[in-house]
Amino acid sequence: MSYNLLSFSNPKIQKSNKVYQDYLTAILHLHPISTKICPYQDIAGCKEACLNTAGRGGIMKKGETTNVIQEARKRKTKLYLEARDIFMSYLVTDITKFVNYCKKKDKLPCLRLNGTSDIQWETIKIDDKNIFEMFPDVQFYDYTKIPTRKVDKHSNYHLTWSYSEANKKYSEYFKTIDYNIAVVFSGDMPIYFKGREVVNGDETDMRFFDKPNVVVGLKAKGKAKQDSSGFVIHTI
């Protein structure tokens, strides 16, 4: 059984690589099966509208409820939950291969570890170092629903907090988050949202290029288009 953890086929990742041709990005997709993978999936109301169902990940044959992409994500997630040490050793191996490949191609390596998860990688140690410390020359970046994550000391890790109005207490974090905030919109994307300028986050996935103190606007995709939980902000 293969556990090639990283993917390069995500359409938005491929688009980003074309926009910023000096960079090459890989992404890790897990299956958001529980709060062990996405701690705020119920509180933030993003469980049903999760991007896990966007793109090819959501294309099922008639009468079926899964596909090869979802099954691969489930296998990776099972390994992460049941054999963390083995999973992390595979991850280190895959990142090392990716970095070496980027060197051969004269590209700068970028990596999203939470493509469809929200794991606090900064807390997972491998020989007294976390993954960001092990690979200081890799630019890591992610979206997160966890408002309390502290990653400032990792200069090679860029976080964008993901907003939701599914829970009033959760939505109040908007006032306290001092870095960029992603908001999923259905309908026209506004110029400003709650006093912050809105930039188009669909033009590229490389969030570390965004100017500070902005809202990163994203168009609802997949099941998110029908979301009514408050995770998606409807502007129509």
C-alpha positions as CSV (number, residue, x, y, z in Angstrom):
1,M,0.0,0.0,0.0
2,S,1.4,3.4,-1.0
3,Y,1.4,6.4,1.3
4,N,2.6,9.2,-1.0
5,L,1.4,11.9,1.3
6,L,1.9,15.1,-0.8
7,S,-0.1,16.1,-3.9
8,F,0.6,18.4,-6.8
9,S,-2.7,18.1,-8.7
10,N,-4.8,20.6,-6.8
11,P,-6.0,23.1,-9.4
12,K,-5.5,26.2,-7.2
13,I,-2.0,25.0,-6.4
14,Q,-1.2,24.6,-10.0
15,K,-2.6,28.1,-10.8
16,S,-0.4,29.6,-8.1
17,N,2.7,27.9,-9.5
18,K,1.9,29.6,-12.8
19,V,1.4,33.0,-11.2
20,Y,4.6,32.8,-9.1
21,Q,6.9,30.8,-11.4
22,D,9.9,30.9,-9.0
23,Y,7.9,28.7,-6.6
24,L,6.6,25.2,-6.5
25,T,3.9,24.1,-4.1
26,A,2.8,20.8,-2.7
27,I,-0.2,20.1,-0.5
28,L,-1.3,17.4,2.0
29,H,-4.9,16.4,1.9
30,L,-6.4,14.4,4.8
31,H,-10.0,13.4,5.4
32,P,-11.7,15.7,8.0
33,I,-13.3,12.7,9.7
34,S,-13.5,14.2,13.2
35,T,-12.4,17.0,15.6
36,K,-9.1,15.2,15.9
37,I,-8.4,16.3,12.3
38,C,-10.4,19.6,12.4
39,P,-11.0,20.7,16.0
40,Y,-13.4,23.5,15.1
41,Q,-15.4,21.8,12.4
42,D,-18.6,21.8,14.4
43,I,-18.2,25.2,16.2
44,A,-17.4,27.0,12.9
45,G,-20.0,25.2,11.0
46,C,-17.7,24.2,8.2
47,K,-18.2,20.4,8.4
48,E,-20.8,20.1,5.7
49,A,-19.3,22.8,3.4
50,C,-15.8,21.6,3.7
51,L,-13.5,21.9,0.6
52,N,-13.0,18.1,1.0
53,T,-15.9,17.9,-1.5
54,A,-14.6,20.5,-3.9
55,G,-13.1,19.7,-7.3
56,R,-12.4,16.1,-8.2
57,G,-12.7,15.1,-4.5
58,G,-16.4,15.6,-4.8
59,I,-17.0,13.8,-8.1
60,M,-18.7,10.5,-7.5
61,K,-20.0,7.9,-9.9
62,K,-23.7,7.5,-10.0
63,G,-24.9,5.6,-6.9
64,E,-21.5,5.8,-5.1
65,T,-20.6,7.8,-2.1
66,T,-16.8,7.8,-2.4
67,N,-14.0,7.8,-5.0
68,V,-10.3,7.0,-5.3
69,I,-9.4,10.5,-4.0
70,Q,-11.5,10.2,-0.9
71,E,-10.2,6.7,-0.2
72,A,-6.6,7.9,-0.5
73,R,-7.3,10.7,2.0
74,K,-9.0,8.2,4.4
75,R,-5.9,5.9,4.3
76,K,-3.6,8.8,5.1
77,T,-5.8,9.9,7.9
78,K,-6.1,6.5,9.4
79,L,-2.3,6.3,9.4
80,Y,-2.0,9.7,11.1
81,L,-4.5,8.8,13.8
82,E,-3.3,5.2,14.5
83,A,0.4,5.4,13.8
84,R,1.5,9.0,14.2
85,D,5.3,8.3,14.3
86,I,5.2,6.3,11.1
87,F,3.1,9.0,9.4
88,M,5.5,11.7,10.4
89,S,8.5,9.7,9.2
90,Y,6.8,9.3,5.8
91,L,6.0,13.0,5.8
92,V,9.6,13.9,6.5
93,T,10.7,11.6,3.7
94,D,8.2,13.1,1.3
95,I,9.2,16.7,2.1
96,T,12.8,15.9,1.7
97,K,12.2,14.5,-1.7
98,F,10.1,17.5,-2.6
99,V,12.8,19.9,-1.5
100,N,15.4,18.1,-3.5
101,Y,13.1,18.1,-6.5
102,C,12.7,21.9,-6.2
103,K,16.4,22.3,-6.0
104,K,16.8,20.4,-9.3
105,K,14.1,22.6,-10.9
106,D,15.6,25.8,-9.4
107,K,12.3,26.4,-7.6
108,L,11.5,27.7,-4.1
109,P,9.5,25.0,-2.1
110,C,6.1,25.9,-0.6
111,L,4.0,23.5,1.3
112,R,0.4,23.4,2.7
113,L,0.0,20.7,5.3
114,N,-3.6,21.4,6.0
115,G,-5.3,21.2,2.6
116,T,-8.4,19.6,4.1
117,S,-7.4,19.4,7.8
118,D,-6.6,21.8,10.7
119,I,-3.8,20.0,12.6
120,Q,-1.5,22.1,14.9
121,W,1.7,20.8,13.3
122,E,3.7,23.2,15.5
123,T,2.9,20.9,18.5
124,I,4.1,17.7,16.9
125,K,7.8,17.0,17.7
126,I,10.2,14.8,15.8
127,D,13.5,14.5,17.7
128,D,12.7,17.7,19.6
129,K,11.8,19.7,16.5
130,N,8.6,20.4,14.7
131,I,8.2,20.1,11.0
132,F,8.8,23.9,10.4
133,E,12.0,23.8,12.4
134,M,13.2,20.7,10.5
135,F,12.7,22.4,7.1
136,P,13.6,26.1,7.7
137,D,14.0,26.7,3.9
138,V,10.5,25.6,3.1
139,Q,7.7,28.3,3.0
140,F,4.8,26.7,4.8
141,Y,1.3,28.2,4.8
142,D,-2.2,27.3,5.8
143,Y,-5.7,28.4,6.6
144,T,-6.9,27.6,10.2
145,K,-10.1,27.7,12.1
146,I,-8.2,27.6,15.4
147,P,-8.1,31.2,16.7
148,T,-5.6,30.4,19.5
149,R,-2.7,29.0,17.5
150,K,0.6,30.6,18.3
151,V,3.1,30.3,15.4
152,D,4.8,33.7,15.4
153,K,8.2,32.3,16.2
154,H,8.1,30.3,13.0
155,S,9.0,32.8,10.3
156,N,8.5,30.2,7.6
157,Y,4.9,29.4,8.5
158,H,2.1,31.8,7.4
159,L,-1.4,31.4,8.8
160,T,-4.7,32.9,7.6
161,W,-7.6,32.5,10.0
162,S,-10.9,31.3,8.5
163,Y,-14.0,33.3,9.5
164,S,-17.5,31.9,10.2
165,E,-20.8,33.2,11.6
166,A,-22.1,29.8,12.5
167,N,-21.3,30.5,16.1
168,K,-21.6,33.9,17.6
169,K,-18.7,33.4,20.1
170,Y,-16.5,32.2,17.3
171,S,-17.4,35.1,15.0
172,E,-16.3,37.5,17.7
173,Y,-12.7,36.4,17.2
174,F,-12.7,38.6,14.1
175,K,-12.1,41.6,16.4
176,T,-9.1,40.0,18.1
177,I,-7.3,38.2,15.2
178,D,-4.3,40.4,14.3
179,Y,-3.4,38.6,11.0
180,N,-5.3,38.0,7.8
181,I,-8.7,36.6,7.8
182,A,-10.3,34.4,5.1
183,V,-14.0,34.8,4.4
184,V,-16.0,32.5,2.0
185,F,-18.6,34.5,0.0
186,S,-21.5,33.4,-2.1
187,G,-22.5,36.1,-4.5
188,D,-20.6,39.3,-5.3
189,M,-17.4,39.8,-3.3
190,P,-17.5,43.0,-1.3
191,I,-14.8,45.7,-1.4
192,Y,-14.7,45.8,2.4
193,F,-15.9,43.4,5.1
194,K,-16.2,44.5,8.7
195,G,-13.8,47.4,8.1
196,R,-11.1,45.4,6.4
197,E,-10.2,45.6,2.7
198,V,-11.1,42.4,0.8
199,V,-8.6,40.9,-1.6
200,N,-9.4,38.2,-4.1
201,G,-8.0,35.0,-2.6
202,D,-8.9,32.9,-5.7
203,E,-6.3,34.5,-7.9
204,T,-3.6,32.6,-6.1
205,D,-3.3,30.2,-3.2
206,M,0.0,31.6,-1.9
207,R,-1.4,33.5,1.1
208,F,2.1,34.6,2.3
209,F,2.2,37.1,-0.5
210,D,-1.0,38.9,0.8
211,K,-0.6,42.3,2.3
212,P,-1.3,42.4,6.1
213,N,-4.6,43.2,7.8
214,V,-6.9,42.2,4.9
215,V,-9.8,39.9,4.4
216,V,-9.0,37.2,1.9
217,G,-12.2,36.7,-0.1
218,L,-12.9,33.2,-1.4
219,K,-15.8,32.1,-3.6
220,A,-18.0,29.3,-2.2
221,K,-17.2,26.0,-4.0
222,G,-18.6,22.5,-4.0
223,K,-21.2,21.9,-1.2
224,A,-20.4,25.3,0.2
225,K,-22.5,27.0,-2.5
226,Q,-25.6,25.7,-0.7
227,D,-24.3,26.3,2.9
228,S,-26.7,28.1,5.3
229,S,-24.8,27.4,8.5
230,G,-23.0,30.8,8.6
231,F,-19.7,29.5,7.4
232,V,-20.5,31.0,4.0
233,I,-21.4,34.7,3.9
234,H,-24.1,35.3,1.3
235,T,-23.9,38.7,-0.3
236,I,-26.9,38.4,-2.7
